[in-house]
Amino acid sequence: MHQRVAGSFRVGPVLLAGDAAHINSPLGGVGLNSGIHDAMDAARRLGRIGRGGADVEAELAAYDRVRRTVAVEYVQADTQRNTDRLRETDDAVRRQHQDDMRAIAADPERARAYIRRVSLLESVRRFGIGTPPTELELEEVG
Ligand SMILES: Cc1cc2nc3c(=O)[nH]c(=O)nc-3n(C[C@H](O)[C@H](O)[C@H](O)COP(=O)(O)OP(=O)(O)OC[C@H]3O[C@@H](n4cnc5c(N)ncnc54)[C@H](O)[C@@H]3O)c2cc1C
C-alpha cells in the first residue's frame, strides 16, 4: 500500500477529486467518503459560480485548500496510523496501542471524539462542505 496526495487539487479551472487527488491505505474506510465530500464541496462552489456573482478565483482556491487539508490532516494521517499499527511487530508497542484504544473506548467523551474524527465528521464540522470562501479561516497545509 502507498499513500499519495496531489500537490494541488486545482490547476486553473480544473479540479481534482477522489482518488485522482488522494489515495490512501484502505485501513480506515475513508477514501470513498472523502472523495464524495470533495465532489459535494466542488458542486456547491460551481453552483454559486454558475448562478453568477461568486468570486471564481476565491471559490476554486478554497476548494483546493479545504479538500487538500482534509486529505492530509485527516484521511492520510488516520489511515497511515492504522496501517502502522497493523504492521507493528514489537509486542510491547502493540500492547500499548491496545491499552490506548481500550482507554478511549471506556471513556464516552473520548470515544465520541474519536469516532467523530475517524468518520470525517470532525473535518465537516471544521470546514463545512462548500463553505463560501469569506466564511473560511484557512492555515497553510504541508
Ligand atoms: C480494498 C479497498 C477497500 C476500500 N474500502 C473503503 C471503505 O470501506 N470506505 C471508503 O470510503 N473507501 C474505501 N476504499 C477506497 C475507495 O474504493 C476509493 O476511494 C474510491 O473507489 C475512489 O473513487 P473514485 O471515483 O475517486 O476513483 P475510482 O473508483 O478509481 O474511479 C475512477 C474511474 O475512472 C475510470 N477511468 C480511469 N481512466 C479513465 C479514462 N482515461 N477515461 C475514462 N475513464 C477512466 C476508471 O476505470 C474508474 O472507473 C477502499 C479501497 C480499496 C482498494
PDBQT file of the ligand as one rigid body, heavy atoms in Angstrom, charges set to zero:
ROOT
HETATM    1  C1  LIG A 201      -9.516  -2.855  -0.649  1.00  0.00    +0.000 C 
HETATM    2  C2  LIG A 201     -10.147  -1.481  -0.605  1.00  0.00    +0.000 A 
HETATM    3  C3  LIG A 201     -11.121  -1.219   0.364  1.00  0.00    +0.000 A 
HETATM    4  C4  LIG A 201     -11.714   0.050   0.438  1.00  0.00    +0.000 A 
HETATM    5  N1  LIG A 201     -12.652   0.292   1.402  1.00  0.00    +0.000 NA
HETATM    6  C5  LIG A 201     -13.208   1.504   1.511  1.00  0.00    +0.000 A 
HETATM    7  C6  LIG A 201     -14.194   1.767   2.519  1.00  0.00    +0.000 A 
HETATM    8  O1  LIG A 201     -14.597   0.908   3.306  1.00  0.00    +0.000 OA
HETATM    9  N2  LIG A 201     -14.702   3.033   2.588  1.00  0.00    +0.000 N 
HETATM   10  C7  LIG A 201     -14.307   4.030   1.754  1.00  0.00    +0.000 A 
HETATM   11  O2  LIG A 201     -14.795   5.173   1.880  1.00  0.00    +0.000 OA
HETATM   12  N3  LIG A 201     -13.379   3.800   0.781  1.00  0.00    +0.000 NA
HETATM   13  C8  LIG A 201     -12.826   2.568   0.640  1.00  0.00    +0.000 A 
HETATM   14  N4  LIG A 201     -11.886   2.330  -0.349  1.00  0.00    +0.000 N 
HETATM   15  C9  LIG A 201     -11.483   3.427  -1.247  1.00  0.00    +0.000 C 
HETATM   16  C10 LIG A 201     -12.482   3.616  -2.391  1.00  0.00    +0.000 C 
HETATM   17  O3  LIG A 201     -12.663   2.392  -3.083  1.00  0.00    +0.000 OA
HETATM   18  C11 LIG A 201     -11.921   4.694  -3.348  1.00  0.00    +0.000 C 
HETATM   19  O4  LIG A 201     -11.531   5.826  -2.598  1.00  0.00    +0.000 OA
HETATM   20  C12 LIG A 201     -12.981   5.098  -4.363  1.00  0.00    +0.000 C 
HETATM   21  O5  LIG A 201     -13.419   3.991  -5.125  1.00  0.00    +0.000 OA
HETATM   22  C13 LIG A 201     -12.405   6.168  -5.301  1.00  0.00    +0.000 C 
HETATM   23  O6  LIG A 201     -13.420   6.583  -6.179  1.00  0.00    +0.000 OA
HETATM   24  P1  LIG A 201     -13.053   7.484  -7.404  1.00  0.00    +0.000 P 
HETATM   25  O7  LIG A 201     -14.341   7.649  -8.176  1.00  0.00    +0.000 OA
HETATM   26  O8  LIG A 201     -12.346   8.710  -6.950  1.00  0.00    +0.000 OA
HETATM   27  O9  LIG A 201     -11.986   6.679  -8.268  1.00  0.00    +0.000 OA
HETATM   28  P2  LIG A 201     -12.173   5.244  -8.978  1.00  0.00    +0.000 P 
HETATM   29  O10 LIG A 201     -13.117   4.357  -8.207  1.00  0.00    +0.000 OA
HETATM   30  O11 LIG A 201     -10.766   4.756  -9.242  1.00  0.00    +0.000 OA
HETATM   31  O12 LIG A 201     -12.908   5.599 -10.340  1.00  0.00    +0.000 OA
HETATM   32  C14 LIG A 201     -12.196   6.142 -11.432  1.00  0.00    +0.000 C 
HETATM   33  C15 LIG A 201     -12.883   5.633 -12.692  1.00  0.00    +0.000 C 
HETATM   34  O13 LIG A 201     -12.311   6.304 -13.826  1.00  0.00    +0.000 OA
HETATM   35  C16 LIG A 201     -12.101   5.340 -14.840  1.00  0.00    +0.000 C 
HETATM   36  N5  LIG A 201     -11.052   5.874 -15.712  1.00  0.00    +0.000 N 
HETATM   37  C17 LIG A 201      -9.707   5.918 -15.476  1.00  0.00    +0.000 A 
HETATM   38  N6  LIG A 201      -9.074   6.491 -16.528  1.00  0.00    +0.000 NA
HETATM   39  C18 LIG A 201     -10.032   6.836 -17.411  1.00  0.00    +0.000 A 
HETATM   40  C19 LIG A 201     -10.002   7.486 -18.680  1.00  0.00    +0.000 A 
HETATM   41  N7  LIG A 201      -8.846   7.891 -19.240  1.00  0.00    +0.000 N 
HETATM   42  N8  LIG A 201     -11.172   7.684 -19.314  1.00  0.00    +0.000 NA
HETATM   43  C20 LIG A 201     -12.358   7.304 -18.757  1.00  0.00    +0.000 A 
HETATM   44  N9  LIG A 201     -12.446   6.676 -17.548  1.00  0.00    +0.000 NA
HETATM   45  C21 LIG A 201     -11.294   6.461 -16.890  1.00  0.00    +0.000 A 
HETATM   46  C22 LIG A 201     -11.727   4.073 -14.101  1.00  0.00    +0.000 C 
HETATM   47  O14 LIG A 201     -11.964   2.927 -14.896  1.00  0.00    +0.000 OA
HETATM   48  C23 LIG A 201     -12.686   4.114 -12.899  1.00  0.00    +0.000 C 
HETATM   49  O15 LIG A 201     -13.931   3.533 -13.168  1.00  0.00    +0.000 OA
HETATM   50  C24 LIG A 201     -11.296   1.076  -0.466  1.00  0.00    +0.000 A 
HETATM   51  C25 LIG A 201     -10.324   0.793  -1.435  1.00  0.00    +0.000 A 
HETATM   52  C26 LIG A 201      -9.747  -0.460  -1.503  1.00  0.00    +0.000 A 
HETATM   53  C27 LIG A 201      -8.713  -0.731  -2.570  1.00  0.00    +0.000 C 
ENDROOT
TORSDOF 0
